Amino acid sequence: MAPDLVAAMLDVPIEDVEVDVDFHLPGGLDDEIAAARDATFKAVKAQRLAAEQQRSVVRQLKQVGLKNRDIAAVLKVSNQRVSQLAAKSTARNPANTGKLVTSAAAKGRSVKAKFRTGVKRRG
């Protein structure tokens, strides 16, 4: 919406409009939000690493001849989870890293937003 408004007011193509929104939250919440995002990022990274390690172990246990039922008992997961890990280990797409999307809403507090708009100049 903001790019549309700026483009209409300045009579420029919307492709030439760039809008950056910078929120300044009260009471030091900016630092808490940054810490929460960092912790979430680290948790997602650790979970991906753990899943890759499980896939590797499943591959190795299958190579030595264990059945899914036995692998499930060793890893303390279900047979279905072993099947998922085995399937993902053979059909793994390294380009699919996924994206972490986070959002925050301030409830009952005033939020100051600073908008910076600009028109990209070509040439």
Backbone bond lengths (Angstrom), bond angles and torsions (degrees), N, CA, C in turn:
res aa  C-N    CA-C-N  psi(-1)  N-CA   C-N-CA  omega(-1)  CA-C   N-CA-C  phi
1 M - - - 1.435 - - 1.522 111.65 -
2 A 1.327 117.67 -45.48 1.459 120.37 -178.21 1.523 111.80 -61.75
3 P 1.352 118.89 -43.65 1.466 117.99 177.95 1.530 112.25 -61.53
4 D 1.331 116.38 -37.25 1.471 119.61 178.19 1.522 110.84 -60.97
5 L 1.333 116.00 -45.30 1.456 120.90 -178.79 1.524 111.27 -63.43
6 V 1.333 116.22 -46.13 1.467 119.83 -179.69 1.525 110.47 -63.16
7 A 1.311 116.89 -43.15 1.469 120.60 179.47 1.516 110.78 -61.57
8 A 1.342 117.34 -41.81 1.464 120.84 -179.84 1.520 110.96 -67.93
9 M 1.328 117.21 -41.96 1.462 120.35 -177.38 1.531 112.05 -70.01
10 L 1.329 116.80 -35.12 1.457 120.11 -178.35 1.526 112.64 -95.35
11 D 1.330 116.10 -3.60 1.454 122.27 -179.56 1.530 111.79 54.71
12 V 1.338 114.26 52.62 1.468 121.32 177.11 1.527 108.15 -129.16
13 P 1.323 117.12 158.08 1.472 119.10 177.07 1.526 110.71 -63.15
14 I 1.333 116.48 143.33 1.460 121.06 -178.46 1.529 111.47 -60.85
15 E 1.328 117.81 -28.23 1.468 121.42 179.00 1.524 111.62 -63.96
16 D 1.342 117.16 -21.10 1.457 121.34 -178.62 1.528 112.63 -92.13
17 V 1.322 117.60 1.07 1.465 121.60 -176.58 1.517 109.39 -104.04
18 E 1.326 115.00 132.83 1.466 121.11 176.59 1.522 107.57 -126.77
19 V 1.334 116.65 128.65 1.460 121.50 -178.93 1.522 108.36 -120.92
20 D 1.329 116.71 125.44 1.458 122.74 174.76 1.517 107.81 -112.41
21 V 1.327 116.68 134.41 1.465 121.45 179.21 1.522 107.55 -114.49
22 D 1.330 115.61 128.41 1.451 121.56 -179.71 1.526 107.88 -122.92
23 F 1.331 117.81 115.27 1.461 122.14 -179.00 1.521 110.08 -92.93
24 H 1.318 115.89 137.66 1.461 122.21 173.73 1.529 106.82 -121.24
25 L 1.323 115.92 109.72 1.457 121.27 -174.42 1.519 110.51 -98.76
26 P 1.323 117.48 149.41 1.463 121.40 -176.76 1.530 112.33 -75.86
27 G 1.323 114.89 159.15 1.462 121.34 169.41 1.517 116.03 68.87
28 G 1.302 118.97 29.03 1.459 120.71 177.93 1.515 114.60 72.07
29 L 1.314 117.42 17.38 1.468 120.24 -179.05 1.525 112.61 -67.75
30 D 1.333 116.97 -24.00 1.467 119.44 178.22 1.526 110.55 -57.56
31 D 1.339 116.66 -44.32 1.465 120.89 180.00 1.521 111.36 -66.03
32 E 1.336 116.42 -40.79 1.466 119.94 179.23 1.527 111.14 -65.30
33 I 1.318 116.18 -39.92 1.470 120.23 178.40 1.520 109.97 -63.99
34 A 1.329 116.94 -44.39 1.464 120.52 178.46 1.525 111.01 -61.09
35 A 1.339 117.05 -42.26 1.466 120.90 179.08 1.528 111.04 -65.18
36 A 1.335 116.89 -40.62 1.471 120.42 178.88 1.524 110.74 -64.98
37 R 1.321 116.96 -42.12 1.475 120.11 177.82 1.519 110.91 -62.91
38 D 1.335 115.85 -41.94 1.459 120.29 179.46 1.529 110.59 -63.30
39 A 1.331 116.71 -44.20 1.467 120.55 179.03 1.530 110.84 -63.45
40 T 1.333 116.70 -39.97 1.466 120.44 178.43 1.518 110.53 -64.02
41 F 1.327 116.63 -43.94 1.458 120.69 178.75 1.527 111.00 -60.16
42 K 1.343 116.21 -45.32 1.466 120.17 179.96 1.527 111.29 -64.69
43 A 1.335 117.53 -37.97 1.461 120.99 179.22 1.527 111.39 -65.97
44 V 1.327 116.75 -41.56 1.465 120.41 178.63 1.532 109.82 -64.26
45 K 1.327 115.72 -42.23 1.468 120.22 179.32 1.534 110.34 -62.86
46 A 1.338 116.71 -44.17 1.465 120.72 179.38 1.525 111.43 -64.41
47 Q 1.330 116.42 -38.45 1.460 119.92 179.45 1.539 110.77 -66.06
48 R 1.323 116.42 -40.57 1.473 119.58 177.27 1.519 111.15 -63.37
49 L 1.342 116.39 -41.66 1.453 120.59 178.47 1.527 110.58 -63.20
50 A 1.333 116.85 -43.85 1.469 120.79 179.19 1.526 111.11 -61.87
51 A 1.331 116.82 -41.65 1.470 120.08 179.32 1.524 110.49 -65.04
52 E 1.324 117.20 -39.85 1.467 120.20 178.37 1.522 110.56 -65.23
53 Q 1.326 116.58 -39.14 1.463 119.76 177.07 1.526 110.79 -64.35
54 Q 1.332 117.21 -40.90 1.457 119.99 177.36 1.527 110.85 -63.36
55 R 1.334 117.15 -42.54 1.470 119.53 177.92 1.517 110.90 -60.05
56 S 1.326 115.97 -41.48 1.458 120.44 179.29 1.527 111.40 -63.14
57 V 1.333 116.32 -43.87 1.467 120.35 179.40 1.527 110.39 -64.59
58 V 1.323 117.01 -41.65 1.471 120.27 178.31 1.528 109.84 -59.84
59 R 1.338 116.73 -45.56 1.478 120.35 178.40 1.519 110.68 -57.70
60 Q 1.330 116.12 -47.19 1.465 120.40 -177.73 1.525 111.80 -65.20
61 L 1.335 116.91 -41.51 1.463 119.73 179.95 1.530 111.14 -67.28
62 K 1.329 116.60 -35.12 1.471 119.46 176.38 1.532 110.37 -66.67
63 Q 1.339 115.87 -37.71 1.463 119.67 -179.44 1.524 112.29 -65.01
64 V 1.323 117.48 -29.77 1.466 119.42 178.09 1.521 112.04 -87.93
65 G 1.353 116.52 1.44 1.446 120.05 171.22 1.519 117.03 102.89
66 L 1.308 119.03 5.54 1.453 119.45 178.87 1.528 110.67 -73.48
67 K 1.315 116.08 146.12 1.459 123.35 176.15 1.523 108.96 -86.85
68 N 1.339 115.74 161.75 1.462 120.78 -179.28 1.526 112.05 -54.30
69 R 1.319 117.03 -40.80 1.456 122.04 -179.39 1.525 110.84 -59.80
70 D 1.332 116.42 -42.48 1.469 120.99 179.94 1.529 111.24 -71.28
71 I 1.323 116.22 -40.15 1.469 120.50 178.15 1.523 109.63 -62.50
72 A 1.320 116.90 -40.82 1.462 121.26 178.65 1.522 110.53 -60.21
73 A 1.319 116.51 -41.56 1.467 120.32 179.71 1.531 110.63 -66.12
74 V 1.329 117.18 -41.76 1.460 121.34 -179.34 1.526 110.94 -65.15
75 L 1.344 117.02 -43.98 1.466 121.47 -177.11 1.533 113.17 -85.89
76 K 1.340 115.93 -7.83 1.473 121.58 -177.53 1.528 111.58 58.30
77 V 1.348 114.46 46.94 1.458 122.28 174.28 1.523 107.53 -130.49
78 S 1.316 116.19 173.91 1.471 119.35 -179.76 1.531 110.65 -79.43
79 N 1.336 114.56 162.14 1.464 119.77 175.02 1.524 110.60 -59.06
80 Q 1.334 115.80 -38.15 1.466 120.33 179.72 1.526 110.77 -62.45
81 R 1.335 116.98 -39.24 1.465 119.96 179.55 1.516 110.36 -66.06
82 V 1.306 117.67 -38.74 1.463 120.62 177.20 1.526 109.48 -62.30
83 S 1.327 117.05 -42.89 1.468 120.42 177.99 1.523 110.76 -61.12
84 Q 1.334 117.26 -41.60 1.470 120.59 177.95 1.520 110.95 -62.61
85 L 1.317 116.39 -46.96 1.461 120.24 -179.16 1.524 111.36 -63.12
86 A 1.325 116.23 -39.96 1.462 119.76 179.18 1.521 111.00 -65.68
87 A 1.323 116.61 -41.74 1.462 120.64 179.76 1.523 110.92 -66.48
88 K 1.318 116.85 -41.80 1.468 120.62 -179.42 1.520 111.54 -69.39
89 S 1.326 117.18 -30.24 1.461 118.86 -179.00 1.525 111.28 -71.63
90 T 1.325 117.19 -25.53 1.467 119.42 179.25 1.517 112.18 -92.41
91 A 1.332 116.82 -25.14 1.462 119.71 -177.54 1.522 111.01 -114.99
92 R 1.317 117.07 33.26 1.463 121.76 -176.73 1.516 110.64 -73.09
93 N 1.338 115.83 132.26 1.459 121.64 176.83 1.519 107.95 -109.42
94 P 1.350 118.81 104.91 1.462 120.25 -176.61 1.518 113.66 -65.76
95 A 1.333 118.21 -19.83 1.464 120.38 179.64 1.520 111.86 -75.09
96 N 1.337 117.70 -17.75 1.457 121.42 -177.50 1.520 109.38 -91.62
97 T 1.310 116.56 86.88 1.454 120.33 -177.20 1.511 111.93 -93.47
98 G 1.323 118.10 -14.86 1.455 121.70 -179.59 1.514 111.41 77.61
99 K 1.301 115.42 165.98 1.452 120.55 -179.12 1.513 108.95 -129.98
100 L 1.276 113.71 141.13 1.453 119.69 175.79 1.517 107.75 -97.09
101 V 1.309 115.51 124.63 1.451 120.54 179.35 1.514 107.38 -118.33
102 T 1.311 115.73 126.04 1.458 119.23 179.36 1.519 109.36 -124.14
103 S 1.311 116.06 152.67 1.462 121.08 175.14 1.511 107.83 -145.75
104 A 1.315 115.29 155.02 1.459 120.07 178.47 1.506 108.62 -138.16
105 A 1.296 116.84 144.19 1.465 121.02 177.69 1.514 107.66 -126.78
106 A 1.303 115.55 134.44 1.470 120.12 176.83 1.516 107.05 -94.46
107 K 1.330 116.77 119.84 1.458 121.36 -177.62 1.518 109.29 -105.53
108 G 1.315 115.37 125.63 1.447 120.22 175.22 1.523 114.67 72.24
109 R 1.297 118.02 13.93 1.463 120.97 179.81 1.518 108.58 -129.75
110 S 1.313 114.24 150.44 1.457 117.10 178.27 1.524 109.10 -76.12
111 V 1.283 114.53 141.29 1.456 120.93 179.45 1.515 107.51 -123.86
112 K 1.316 115.37 125.71 1.455 119.75 176.73 1.513 107.67 -97.04
113 A 1.301 116.20 131.60 1.457 120.69 178.46 1.515 108.63 -121.97
114 K 1.304 115.56 134.99 1.459 120.88 177.02 1.521 106.77 -109.08
115 F 1.307 116.54 124.76 1.444 121.05 -179.82 1.525 108.95 -105.81
116 R 1.288 115.45 132.13 1.451 120.26 175.30 1.512 106.85 -119.81
117 T 1.283 116.28 119.13 1.460 119.58 179.88 1.511 108.10 -116.20
118 G 1.280 113.68 156.15 1.453 117.82 178.64 1.509 110.28 -162.96
119 V 1.267 114.92 163.21 1.451 121.49 176.69 1.506 107.28 -114.33
120 K 1.315 116.91 126.26 1.443 121.05 177.51 1.526 108.86 -71.59
121 R 1.274 116.01 129.77 1.467 120.09 177.71 1.517 108.98 -98.58
122 R 1.292 115.35 129.69 1.462 119.97 179.48 1.512 108.24 -94.75
123 G 1.308 113.41 144.08 1.463 116.07 173.55 1.416 113.42 119.63
